[in-house]
Amino acid sequence: MGLLRMMMPPKFQLLALLAFAVAMFFLENQIQKLEESRGKLERAIARHEVREIEQRHTQDGLREREAPLPADSEDVVIIYNRVPKTASTSFTNIAYDLCGKNHYHVLHINTTKNNPVMSLQDQMRFVKNVTEWRAMKPAFYHGHVSFLDFTKFGVKKKPVYINVIRDPIERLVSYYYFLRFGDDYRPGLRRRKQGDKKTFDECVMAGGSDCAPEKLWLQIPFFCGQYSECWNVGSHWALEQAKFNLVNEYLLVGVTEELEDFVMMLEAALPRFFRGATELYKTGKKSHLRKTSEKKPPTKESIAKLQQSAIWKMENEFYEFALEQFQFIRAHAVREKDGELYLLAQNFFYEKIYPKTN
């Protein structure tokens, strides 16, 4: 190159340098375009692969709906230890309506005087029935009973717990009027407080026992369980145990105010039992079957008085905890479009599976 510079006049050397620079610029430009083209091609291939995966998942989902259910799905037991006045009758009626079509059994746990706490011997009998009563499997048990820890009894396969809770004051108001006026489910049935015309607000003003803050203490002990401390009104231990059980022992806990979302997510997670539940909830005649009669909303003054109590603060803390957990699960399960909720498609798949099979 040095010899060429010596032989070439300065003018030609400058032209050669310019030509070389132009050539390098052109090559770099072409390389950049090739890189961009390769990136576009890779993205197109990735989109195509994603579409293929989505199509496979859709086809697999359709095949799963049409295919017979595996044998292990016949050994599933669901326990819905329903809290009073949380739309539990409305939800339970969905289970009853679907049991014939989806081929499972529904059993009501009827305890004496609706006592939510079982004796130790009844706990043993109940655990034995639930786990060994094969003629009744798959089964959906429901009743006003507090949570029972099956692991204490040496059970290897635990039942699936679900539940629904409600704003504490709204639940208490509904229960107050239910005891006096009943509901439209069994309007002719005489209720315990029938004839008492006092409104909830009048009860609060008079400091009555049926609207006392102690009556709010129900959802925490139902989730806390069969321990004595669970039923000590205002127990912080009970609150923390109820939270622990909700997160660790329950598949899903919904809220009365968002019952349709709860039903939709159960159908996605437990199609063996709840296939068709969302459509039934939207269109069926029993979706909002049970409505308390003569219920009057409380005044702001009555609500404020109840909210001053430590018991309300604890029950409300538990409700807010459950609501936050439910909304977190829902955010990862459904999307809203044009006012309608849609379940998200499967968002994982398996790859790099070894050893390879021929």
LUMDREN-261812 format. One record per residue (C-alpha): z negated, y negated, x; residue in three letters; residue number from 1. Coordinates in nm, 4 decimals. Layout:
<lofis>
+----------+----------+----------+--------+-----+
|       c3 |       c2 |       c1 | residu | num |
+----------+----------+----------+--------+-----+
|        Z |        Y |        X |    ALA | NUM |
...
+----------+----------+----------+--------+-----+
</lofis>
This chain:
<lofis>
+----------+----------+----------+--------+-----+
|       c3 |       c2 |       c1 | residu | num |
+----------+----------+----------+--------+-----+
|   0.0000 |   0.0000 |   0.0000 |    MET |   1 |
|  -0.0791 |  -0.2309 |   0.2933 |    GLY |   2 |
|   0.2647 |  -0.1567 |   0.4463 |    LEU |   3 |
|   0.4346 |  -0.2448 |   0.1158 |    LEU |   4 |
|   0.2473 |  -0.5770 |   0.1041 |    ARG |   5 |
|   0.3691 |  -0.6547 |   0.4556 |    MET |   6 |
|   0.7300 |  -0.5690 |   0.3628 |    MET |   7 |
|   0.7329 |  -0.7456 |   0.0212 |    MET |   8 |
|   0.7601 |  -1.1216 |  -0.0147 |    PRO |   9 |
|   0.4557 |  -1.2905 |  -0.1739 |    PRO |  10 |
|   0.6464 |  -1.3614 |  -0.4992 |    LYS |  11 |
|   0.7227 |  -0.9897 |  -0.5498 |    PHE |  12 |
|   0.3678 |  -0.8961 |  -0.4646 |    GLN |  13 |
|   0.2434 |  -1.1214 |  -0.7450 |    LEU |  14 |
|   0.4918 |  -0.9716 |  -0.9907 |    LEU |  15 |
|   0.3848 |  -0.6189 |  -0.8922 |    ALA |  16 |
|   0.0216 |  -0.7066 |  -0.9501 |    LEU |  17 |
|   0.1015 |  -0.8540 |  -1.2908 |    LEU |  18 |
|   0.3040 |  -0.5435 |  -1.3849 |    ALA |  19 |
|   0.0182 |  -0.3197 |  -1.2740 |    PHE |  20 |
|  -0.2333 |  -0.5216 |  -1.4766 |    ALA |  21 |
|  -0.0109 |  -0.5067 |  -1.7873 |    VAL |  22 |
|   0.0308 |  -0.1314 |  -1.7445 |    ALA |  23 |
|  -0.3458 |  -0.0796 |  -1.7141 |    MET |  24 |
|  -0.4104 |  -0.2963 |  -2.0190 |    PHE |  25 |
|  -0.1532 |  -0.0978 |  -2.2166 |    PHE |  26 |
|  -0.3069 |   0.2336 |  -2.1079 |    LEU |  27 |
|  -0.6574 |   0.1194 |  -2.1983 |    GLU |  28 |
|  -0.5346 |   0.0021 |  -2.5381 |    ASN |  29 |
|  -0.3679 |   0.3378 |  -2.6025 |    GLN |  30 |
|  -0.6811 |   0.5249 |  -2.4966 |    ILE |  31 |
|  -0.8907 |   0.3132 |  -2.7329 |    GLN |  32 |
|  -0.6515 |   0.3851 |  -3.0201 |    LYS |  33 |
|  -0.6669 |   0.7562 |  -2.9419 |    LEU |  34 |
|  -1.0468 |   0.7413 |  -2.9448 |    GLU |  35 |
|  -1.0432 |   0.5630 |  -3.2820 |    GLU |  36 |
|  -0.7965 |   0.8162 |  -3.4209 |    SER |  37 |
|  -1.0139 |   1.1011 |  -3.2977 |    ARG |  38 |
|  -1.3206 |   0.9433 |  -3.4625 |    GLY |  39 |
|  -1.1357 |   0.9061 |  -3.7930 |    LYS |  40 |
|  -1.0180 |   1.2667 |  -3.7706 |    LEU |  41 |
|  -1.3707 |   1.3911 |  -3.7002 |    GLU |  42 |
|  -1.5091 |   1.1923 |  -3.9955 |    ARG |  43 |
|  -1.2340 |   1.3270 |  -4.2215 |    ALA |  44 |
|  -1.3116 |   1.6825 |  -4.1109 |    ILE |  45 |
|  -1.6843 |   1.6229 |  -4.1693 |    ALA |  46 |
|  -1.6169 |   1.4854 |  -4.5201 |    ARG |  47 |
|  -1.3982 |   1.7846 |  -4.5949 |    HIS |  48 |
|  -1.6706 |   2.0228 |  -4.4765 |    GLU |  49 |
|  -1.9306 |   1.8429 |  -4.6891 |    VAL |  50 |
|  -1.7033 |   1.8713 |  -4.9945 |    ARG |  51 |
|  -1.6571 |   2.2406 |  -4.9264 |    GLU |  52 |
|  -2.0331 |   2.2874 |  -4.8957 |    ILE |  53 |
|  -2.0953 |   2.0954 |  -5.2191 |    GLU |  54 |
|  -1.8317 |   2.3043 |  -5.3966 |    GLN |  55 |
|  -1.9926 |   2.6202 |  -5.2625 |    ARG |  56 |
|  -2.3345 |   2.5044 |  -5.3797 |    HIS |  57 |
|  -2.1963 |   2.4172 |  -5.7236 |    THR |  58 |
|  -2.0274 |   2.7564 |  -5.7532 |    GLN |  59 |
|  -2.3398 |   2.9297 |  -5.6267 |    ASP |  60 |
|  -2.5470 |   2.7396 |  -5.8812 |    GLY |  61 |
|  -2.3159 |   2.8451 |  -6.1628 |    LEU |  62 |
|  -2.3259 |   3.2054 |  -6.0432 |    ARG |  63 |
|  -2.7068 |   3.1886 |  -6.0271 |    GLU |  64 |
|  -2.7217 |   3.0685 |  -6.3862 |    ARG |  65 |
|  -2.4962 |   3.3485 |  -6.5037 |    GLU |  66 |
|  -2.6360 |   3.6229 |  -6.2802 |    ALA |  67 |
|  -2.9347 |   3.8379 |  -6.3790 |    PRO |  68 |
|  -3.2632 |   3.7177 |  -6.2377 |    LEU |  69 |
|  -3.4136 |   3.9095 |  -5.9421 |    PRO |  70 |
|  -3.6970 |   4.1550 |  -6.0035 |    ALA |  71 |
|  -3.9605 |   3.9406 |  -5.8307 |    ASP |  72 |
|  -3.9078 |   3.6666 |  -6.0905 |    SER |  73 |
|  -4.0545 |   3.9065 |  -6.3471 |    GLU |  74 |
|  -4.3924 |   3.8958 |  -6.1700 |    ASP |  75 |
|  -4.4439 |   3.5200 |  -6.2142 |    VAL |  76 |
|  -4.7388 |   3.3829 |  -6.4109 |    VAL |  77 |
|  -4.7740 |   3.0138 |  -6.5004 |    ILE |  78 |
|  -5.1080 |   2.8656 |  -6.6035 |    ILE |  79 |
|  -5.1080 |   2.5350 |  -6.7877 |    TYR |  80 |
|  -5.4769 |   2.4381 |  -6.8135 |    ASN |  81 |
|  -5.3997 |   2.1594 |  -7.0522 |    ARG |  82 |
|  -5.6136 |   1.8468 |  -7.0792 |    VAL |  83 |
|  -5.6776 |   1.7438 |  -7.4442 |    PRO |  84 |
|  -5.4706 |   1.4553 |  -7.5833 |    LYS |  85 |
|  -5.2122 |   1.4385 |  -7.3058 |    THR |  86 |
|  -4.9095 |   1.5511 |  -7.5163 |    ALA |  87 |
|  -5.0030 |   1.9084 |  -7.4340 |    SER |  88 |
|  -4.9086 |   2.0460 |  -7.7782 |    THR |  89 |
|  -4.5660 |   1.8835 |  -7.7593 |    SER |  90 |
|  -4.5030 |   2.0338 |  -7.4166 |    PHE |  91 |
|  -4.6439 |   2.3758 |  -7.5089 |    THR |  92 |
|  -4.4111 |   2.3932 |  -7.8087 |    ASN |  93 |
|  -4.1176 |   2.3745 |  -7.5665 |    ILE |  94 |
|  -4.2517 |   2.6871 |  -7.3940 |    ALA |  95 |
|  -4.2850 |   2.8621 |  -7.7300 |    TYR |  96 |
|  -3.9328 |   2.7636 |  -7.8335 |    ASP |  97 |
|  -3.7824 |   2.8950 |  -7.5084 |    LEU |  98 |
|  -3.9822 |   3.2177 |  -7.4608 |    CYS |  99 |
|  -3.7519 |   3.4326 |  -7.6775 |    GLY | 100 |
|  -3.4342 |   3.3004 |  -7.5206 |    LYS | 101 |
|  -3.5633 |   3.3130 |  -7.1623 |    ASN | 102 |
|  -3.7557 |   3.6390 |  -7.2088 |    HIS | 103 |
|  -4.1150 |   3.5653 |  -7.1149 |    TYR | 104 |
|  -4.4517 |   3.5755 |  -7.2949 |    HIS | 105 |
|  -4.6637 |   3.2802 |  -7.4050 |    VAL | 106 |
|  -5.0384 |   3.3360 |  -7.4414 |    LEU | 107 |
|  -5.2992 |   3.0874 |  -7.5655 |    HIS | 108 |
|  -5.6377 |   3.0992 |  -7.3874 |    ILE | 109 |
|  -5.8783 |   3.0441 |  -7.6776 |    ASN | 110 |
|  -6.2302 |   2.9836 |  -7.5462 |    THR | 111 |
|  -6.5392 |   2.9718 |  -7.7697 |    THR | 112 |
|  -6.5947 |   2.6153 |  -7.8933 |    LYS | 113 |
|  -6.3142 |   2.5065 |  -7.6561 |    ASN | 114 |
|  -6.5542 |   2.5368 |  -7.3632 |    ASN | 115 |
|  -6.3502 |   2.4650 |  -7.0471 |    PRO | 116 |
|  -6.6003 |   2.6476 |  -6.8215 |    VAL | 117 |
|  -6.5979 |   3.0296 |  -6.8156 |    MET | 118 |
|  -6.8863 |   3.2565 |  -6.7346 |    SER | 119 |
|  -6.8560 |   3.4497 |  -6.4074 |    LEU | 120 |
|  -6.7839 |   3.7742 |  -6.5916 |    GLN | 121 |
|  -6.5157 |   3.6033 |  -6.8026 |    ASP | 122 |
|  -6.3611 |   3.4621 |  -6.4868 |    GLN | 123 |
|  -6.3375 |   3.8174 |  -6.3506 |    MET | 124 |
|  -6.1838 |   3.9458 |  -6.6746 |    ARG | 125 |
|  -5.9358 |   3.6596 |  -6.6901 |    PHE | 126 |
|  -5.8229 |   3.7046 |  -6.3283 |    VAL | 127 |
|  -5.7823 |   4.0787 |  -6.3875 |    LYS | 128 |
|  -5.5795 |   4.0198 |  -6.7067 |    ASN | 129 |
|  -5.3514 |   3.7600 |  -6.5514 |    VAL | 130 |
|  -5.2776 |   3.9637 |  -6.2389 |    THR | 131 |
|  -5.2647 |   4.3187 |  -6.3781 |    GLU | 132 |
|  -5.1381 |   4.2859 |  -6.7367 |    TRP | 133 |
|  -4.7831 |   4.3911 |  -6.6490 |    ARG | 134 |
|  -4.6687 |   4.4265 |  -7.0101 |    ALA | 135 |
|  -4.7179 |   4.0523 |  -7.0503 |    MET | 136 |
|  -4.5239 |   3.9457 |  -6.7398 |    LYS | 137 |
|  -4.3582 |   3.7056 |  -6.6862 |    PRO | 138 |
|  -4.6180 |   3.4962 |  -6.8641 |    ALA | 139 |
|  -4.7027 |   3.1376 |  -6.9568 |    PHE | 140 |
|  -5.0763 |   3.0951 |  -7.0234 |    TYR | 141 |
|  -5.2077 |   2.7736 |  -7.1765 |    HIS | 142 |
|  -5.5472 |   2.6524 |  -7.2903 |    GLY | 143 |
|  -5.8177 |   2.3893 |  -7.2518 |    HIS | 144 |
|  -5.9812 |   2.5462 |  -6.9452 |    VAL | 145 |
|  -6.0660 |   2.3930 |  -6.6109 |    SER | 146 |
|  -5.8986 |   2.5043 |  -6.2897 |    PHE | 147 |
|  -5.9939 |   2.8508 |  -6.1629 |    LEU | 148 |
|  -5.9461 |   2.9419 |  -5.7963 |    ASP | 149 |
|  -5.7943 |   3.2907 |  -5.7925 |    PHE | 150 |
|  -5.8394 |   3.3349 |  -5.4169 |    THR | 151 |
|  -6.2164 |   3.3723 |  -5.4672 |    LYS | 152 |
|  -6.1474 |   3.7034 |  -5.6375 |    PHE | 153 |
|  -5.9357 |   3.8565 |  -5.3602 |    GLY | 154 |
|  -5.6062 |   3.8102 |  -5.5391 |    VAL | 155 |
|  -5.3011 |   3.8256 |  -5.3124 |    LYS | 156 |
|  -5.0506 |   3.6599 |  -5.5462 |    LYS | 157 |
|  -5.1829 |   3.3511 |  -5.7212 |    LYS | 158 |
|  -5.0452 |   3.2116 |  -6.0494 |    PRO | 159 |
|  -4.8442 |   2.8902 |  -6.0583 |    VAL | 160 |
|  -5.0505 |   2.6008 |  -6.1938 |    TYR | 161 |
|  -4.8943 |   2.3035 |  -6.3755 |    ILE | 162 |
|  -5.0489 |   2.0219 |  -6.5776 |    ASN | 163 |
|  -5.0024 |   1.6788 |  -6.7380 |    VAL | 164 |
|  -5.2479 |   1.3889 |  -6.7336 |    ILE | 165 |
|  -5.2633 |   1.0530 |  -6.9092 |    ARG | 166 |
|  -5.3945 |   0.7002 |  -6.8654 |    ASP | 167 |
|  -5.7702 |   0.7535 |  -6.9125 |    PRO | 168 |
|  -5.8309 |   0.4842 |  -7.1751 |    ILE | 169 |
|  -5.5204 |   0.5750 |  -7.3754 |    GLU | 170 |
|  -5.6304 |   0.9383 |  -7.3724 |    ARG | 171 |
|  -5.9823 |   0.8473 |  -7.4936 |    LEU | 172 |
|  -5.8493 |   0.6214 |  -7.7721 |    VAL | 173 |
|  -5.6153 |   0.8967 |  -7.8900 |    SER | 174 |
|  -5.8983 |   1.1517 |  -7.8896 |    TYR | 175 |
|  -6.1307 |   0.9117 |  -8.0738 |    TYR | 176 |
|  -5.8900 |   0.8725 |  -8.3666 |    TYR | 177 |
|  -5.7867 |   1.2390 |  -8.3542 |    PHE | 178 |
|  -6.1474 |   1.3456 |  -8.4277 |    LEU | 179 |
|  -6.1475 |   1.1177 |  -8.7350 |    ARG | 180 |
|  -5.7967 |   1.1333 |  -8.8785 |    PHE | 181 |
|  -5.6296 |   1.4341 |  -8.7174 |    GLY | 182 |
|  -5.2554 |   1.4290 |  -8.6587 |    ASP | 183 |
|  -4.9239 |   1.5064 |  -8.8235 |    ASP | 184 |
|  -4.9229 |   1.8598 |  -8.6788 |    TYR | 185 |
|  -5.1918 |   1.9970 |  -8.9140 |    ARG | 186 |
|  -5.2646 |   1.7050 |  -9.1492 |    PRO | 187 |
|  -5.4742 |   1.9105 |  -9.3917 |    GLY | 188 |
|  -5.7235 |   2.0320 |  -9.1330 |    LEU | 189 |
|  -6.0687 |   1.8742 |  -9.1624 |    ARG | 190 |
|  -6.1753 |   1.7111 |  -8.8354 |    ARG | 191 |
|  -6.5267 |   1.6880 |  -8.6894 |    ARG | 192 |
|  -6.5655 |   1.3107 |  -8.7456 |    LYS | 193 |
|  -6.3626 |   1.2896 |  -9.0651 |    GLN | 194 |
|  -6.4888 |   1.0137 |  -9.2935 |    GLY | 195 |
|  -6.5986 |   0.7861 |  -9.0106 |    ASP | 196 |
|  -6.3818 |   0.4752 |  -9.0581 |    LYS | 197 |
|  -6.5196 |   0.2809 |  -8.7610 |    LYS | 198 |
|  -6.2415 |   0.1609 |  -8.5299 |    THR | 199 |
|  -6.2487 |   0.2188 |  -8.1563 |    PHE | 200 |
|  -6.3093 |  -0.1524 |  -8.0981 |    ASP | 201 |
|  -6.6066 |  -0.1491 |  -8.3371 |    GLU | 202 |
|  -6.7435 |   0.1544 |  -8.1544 |    CYS | 203 |
|  -6.7161 |  -0.0232 |  -7.8176 |    VAL | 204 |
|  -6.8843 |  -0.3370 |  -7.9539 |    MET | 205 |
|  -7.1694 |  -0.1284 |  -8.0960 |    ALA | 206 |
|  -7.2084 |   0.0764 |  -7.7772 |    GLY | 207 |
|  -7.1312 |   0.4018 |  -7.9616 |    GLY | 208 |
|  -7.1446 |   0.7400 |  -7.7862 |    SER | 209 |
|  -6.7907 |   0.8485 |  -7.8869 |    ASP | 210 |
|  -6.6355 |   0.5598 |  -7.6925 |    CYS | 211 |
|  -6.8851 |   0.5461 |  -7.4063 |    ALA | 212 |
|  -6.7500 |   0.5482 |  -7.0495 |    PRO | 213 |
|  -6.8990 |   0.8985 |  -7.0030 |    GLU | 214 |
|  -6.6349 |   1.0268 |  -7.2481 |    LYS | 215 |
|  -6.3680 |   0.9262 |  -6.9970 |    LEU | 216 |
|  -6.4941 |   1.1945 |  -6.7567 |    TRP | 217 |
|  -6.2547 |   1.4805 |  -6.8395 |    LEU | 218 |
|  -5.9379 |   1.4871 |  -6.6310 |    GLN | 219 |
|  -6.1296 |   1.4962 |  -6.3005 |    ILE | 220 |
|  -6.3443 |   1.8006 |  -6.3959 |    PRO | 221 |
|  -6.0419 |   1.9827 |  -6.5415 |    PHE | 222 |
|  -5.8754 |   1.9647 |  -6.1997 |    PHE | 223 |
|  -6.1980 |   2.0045 |  -6.0025 |    CYS | 224 |
|  -6.2745 |   2.3429 |  -6.1561 |    GLY | 225 |
|  -6.5564 |   2.5771 |  -6.2485 |    GLN | 226 |
|  -6.8208 |   2.4338 |  -6.0131 |    TYR | 227 |
|  -7.1347 |   2.2641 |  -6.1454 |    SER | 228 |
|  -7.0704 |   1.9460 |  -5.9463 |    GLU | 229 |
|  -6.7328 |   1.9038 |  -6.1190 |    CYS | 230 |
|  -6.9105 |   1.8301 |  -6.4457 |    TRP | 231 |
|  -7.1652 |   1.5853 |  -6.3061 |    ASN | 232 |
|  -7.0343 |   1.2594 |  -6.4498 |    VAL | 233 |
|  -6.9439 |   1.0139 |  -6.1744 |    GLY | 234 |
|  -6.9470 |   1.2671 |  -5.8889 |    SER | 235 |
|  -6.7417 |   1.1489 |  -5.5915 |    HIS | 236 |
|  -6.7283 |   1.5064 |  -5.4643 |    TRP | 237 |
|  -6.5641 |   1.6095 |  -5.7926 |    ALA | 238 |
|  -6.3046 |   1.3325 |  -5.7571 |    LEU | 239 |
|  -6.2094 |   1.4404 |  -5.4052 |    GLU | 240 |
|  -6.2003 |   1.8087 |  -5.5049 |    GLN | 241 |
|  -5.9765 |   1.7255 |  -5.8003 |    ALA | 242 |
|  -5.7357 |   1.5410 |  -5.5694 |    LYS | 243 |
|  -5.7398 |   1.8319 |  -5.3243 |    PHE | 244 |
|  -5.6604 |   2.0843 |  -5.5980 |    ASN | 245 |
|  -5.3862 |   1.8675 |  -5.7457 |    LEU | 246 |
|  -5.2026 |   1.8525 |  -5.4131 |    VAL | 247 |
|  -5.2714 |   2.2044 |  -5.2884 |    ASN | 248 |
|  -5.2974 |   2.4241 |  -5.5985 |    GLU | 249 |
|  -5.0552 |   2.2744 |  -5.8508 |    TYR | 250 |
|  -4.6792 |   2.3102 |  -5.8319 |    LEU | 251 |
|  -4.6305 |   1.9961 |  -6.0405 |    LEU | 252 |
|  -4.8534 |   1.7549 |  -6.2327 |    VAL | 253 |
|  -4.6745 |   1.5165 |  -6.4656 |    GLY | 254 |
|  -4.7901 |   1.2201 |  -6.6695 |    VAL | 255 |
|  -4.7700 |   1.1794 |  -7.0455 |    THR | 256 |
|  -4.5885 |   0.8486 |  -7.0089 |    GLU | 257 |
|  -4.2993 |   1.0189 |  -6.8213 |    GLU | 258 |
|  -4.2932 |   1.3589 |  -6.9889 |    LEU | 259 |
|  -3.9147 |   1.3968 |  -6.9958 |    GLU | 260 |
|  -3.8978 |   1.3655 |  -6.6165 |    ASP | 261 |
|  -4.1703 |   1.6296 |  -6.5877 |    PHE | 262 |
|  -3.9736 |   1.8685 |  -6.8099 |    VAL | 263 |
|  -3.6525 |   1.8091 |  -6.6135 |    MET | 264 |
|  -3.8167 |   1.8839 |  -6.2791 |    MET | 265 |
|  -3.9797 |   2.1990 |  -6.4158 |    LEU | 266 |
|  -3.6414 |   2.3212 |  -6.5375 |    GLU | 267 |
|  -3.4998 |   2.2704 |  -6.1875 |    ALA | 268 |
|  -3.7930 |   2.4362 |  -6.0099 |    ALA | 269 |
|  -3.8695 |   2.7162 |  -6.2588 |    LEU | 270 |
|  -3.5455 |   2.7996 |  -6.4449 |    PRO | 271 |
|  -3.6846 |   3.1476 |  -6.5241 |    ARG | 272 |
|  -3.9086 |   2.9786 |  -6.7796 |    PHE | 273 |
|  -3.7646 |   2.6348 |  -6.8484 |    PHE | 274 |
|  -3.3875 |   2.6836 |  -6.8573 |    ARG | 275 |
|  -3.2696 |   2.4627 |  -7.1449 |    GLY | 276 |
|  -3.5988 |   2.2693 |  -7.1659 |    ALA | 277 |
|  -3.4545 |   1.9243 |  -7.0944 |    THR | 278 |
|  -3.1905 |   1.9507 |  -7.3651 |    GLU | 279 |
|  -3.4497 |   2.0872 |  -7.6071 |    LEU | 280 |
|  -3.6853 |   1.7988 |  -7.5290 |    TYR | 281 |
|  -3.4108 |   1.5431 |  -7.5892 |    LYS | 282 |
|  -3.2641 |   1.6944 |  -7.9043 |    THR | 283 |
|  -3.5245 |   1.9307 |  -8.0487 |    GLY | 284 |
|  -3.7379 |   1.8512 |  -8.3507 |    LYS | 285 |
|  -4.0656 |   1.9270 |  -8.1702 |    LYS | 286 |
|  -4.0296 |   1.6964 |  -7.8723 |    SER | 287 |
|  -4.2840 |   1.4444 |  -8.0023 |    HIS | 288 |
|  -4.4361 |   1.6702 |  -8.2628 |    LEU | 289 |
|  -4.8020 |   1.5785 |  -8.2469 |    ARG | 290 |
|  -4.8927 |   1.2184 |  -8.3234 |    LYS | 291 |
|  -5.2483 |   1.1081 |  -8.3881 |    THR | 292 |
|  -5.2872 |   0.9473 |  -8.7304 |    SER | 293 |
|  -5.4303 |   0.6006 |  -8.7965 |    GLU | 294 |
|  -5.4493 |   0.5212 |  -8.4250 |    LYS | 295 |
|  -5.5005 |   0.1515 |  -8.3518 |    LYS | 296 |
|  -5.4510 |   0.0094 |  -8.0025 |    PRO | 297 |
|  -5.7736 |  -0.1317 |  -7.8536 |    PRO | 298 |
|  -5.8167 |  -0.5007 |  -7.7872 |    THR | 299 |
|  -5.8145 |  -0.6492 |  -7.4386 |    LYS | 300 |
|  -6.1875 |  -0.7071 |  -7.4702 |    GLU | 301 |
|  -6.2573 |  -0.3380 |  -7.5361 |    SER | 302 |
|  -6.0354 |  -0.2321 |  -7.2462 |    ILE | 303 |
|  -6.2016 |  -0.4828 |  -7.0123 |    ALA | 304 |
|  -6.5482 |  -0.3562 |  -7.1088 |    LYS | 305 |
|  -6.4542 |   0.0059 |  -7.0304 |    LEU | 306 |
|  -6.2877 |  -0.0962 |  -6.7061 |    GLN | 307 |
|  -6.6166 |  -0.2387 |  -6.5797 |    GLN | 308 |
|  -6.7660 |   0.1107 |  -6.5577 |    SER | 309 |
|  -6.7690 |   0.3157 |  -6.2369 |    ALA | 310 |
|  -6.6558 |   0.6195 |  -6.4361 |    ILE | 311 |
|  -6.3355 |   0.4485 |  -6.5496 |    TRP | 312 |
|  -6.2671 |   0.3384 |  -6.1925 |    LYS | 313 |
|  -6.2932 |   0.6977 |  -6.0699 |    MET | 314 |
|  -6.0875 |   0.8475 |  -6.3522 |    GLU | 315 |
|  -5.8287 |   0.5736 |  -6.3094 |    ASN | 316 |
|  -5.8202 |   0.6347 |  -5.9329 |    GLU | 317 |
|  -5.7446 |   1.0000 |  -6.0018 |    PHE | 318 |
|  -5.4763 |   0.9079 |  -6.2557 |    TYR | 319 |
|  -5.3109 |   0.6641 |  -6.0132 |    GLU | 320 |
|  -5.3277 |   0.9280 |  -5.7389 |    PHE | 321 |
|  -5.1552 |   1.1822 |  -5.9659 |    ALA | 322 |
|  -4.8968 |   0.9268 |  -6.0789 |    LEU | 323 |
|  -4.8102 |   0.8326 |  -5.7199 |    GLU | 324 |
|  -4.7719 |   1.1986 |  -5.6245 |    GLN | 325 |
|  -4.5514 |   1.2667 |  -5.9294 |    PHE | 326 |
|  -4.3286 |   0.9666 |  -5.8619 |    GLN | 327 |
|  -4.2957 |   1.0683 |  -5.4960 |    PHE | 328 |
|  -4.1768 |   1.4161 |  -5.5963 |    ILE | 329 |
|  -3.9446 |   1.2702 |  -5.8591 |    ARG | 330 |
|  -3.7881 |   1.0257 |  -5.6110 |    ALA | 331 |
|  -3.6819 |   1.3221 |  -5.3965 |    HIS | 332 |
|  -3.5578 |   1.5272 |  -5.6921 |    ALA | 333 |
|  -3.3640 |   1.3026 |  -5.9309 |    VAL | 334 |
|  -3.1457 |   0.9932 |  -5.9412 |    ARG | 335 |
|  -3.0827 |   0.7509 |  -6.2250 |    GLU | 336 |
|  -2.7306 |   0.6495 |  -6.3254 |    LYS | 337 |
|  -2.6349 |   0.4470 |  -6.6333 |    ASP | 338 |
|  -2.9817 |   0.4994 |  -6.7783 |    GLY | 339 |
|  -2.9647 |   0.8782 |  -6.7409 |    GLU | 340 |
|  -3.1548 |   1.0972 |  -6.4949 |    LEU | 341 |
|  -2.9653 |   1.3501 |  -6.2831 |    TYR | 342 |
|  -3.1061 |   1.6229 |  -6.0620 |    LEU | 343 |
|  -3.0010 |   1.6076 |  -5.6990 |    LEU | 344 |
|  -2.7911 |   1.8949 |  -5.5677 |    ALA | 345 |
|  -2.9260 |   2.1230 |  -5.2967 |    GLN | 346 |
|  -2.9620 |   1.9114 |  -4.9863 |    ASN | 347 |
|  -2.9951 |   2.1769 |  -4.7167 |    PHE | 348 |
|  -2.8019 |   2.4775 |  -4.5937 |    PHE | 349 |
|  -2.8237 |   2.7304 |  -4.3115 |    TYR | 350 |
|  -2.6089 |   2.7440 |  -3.9992 |    GLU | 351 |
|  -2.6077 |   2.8884 |  -3.6458 |    LYS | 352 |
|  -2.7239 |   3.2237 |  -3.7792 |    ILE | 353 |
|  -2.7681 |   3.4857 |  -3.5062 |    TYR | 354 |
|  -2.7075 |   3.7631 |  -3.4204 |    PRO | 355 |
|  -2.3578 |   3.7505 |  -3.5617 |    LYS | 356 |
|  -2.2569 |   4.0316 |  -3.7946 |    THR | 357 |
|  -1.9073 |   4.1831 |  -3.7972 |    ASN | 358 |
+----------+----------+----------+--------+-----+
</lofis>
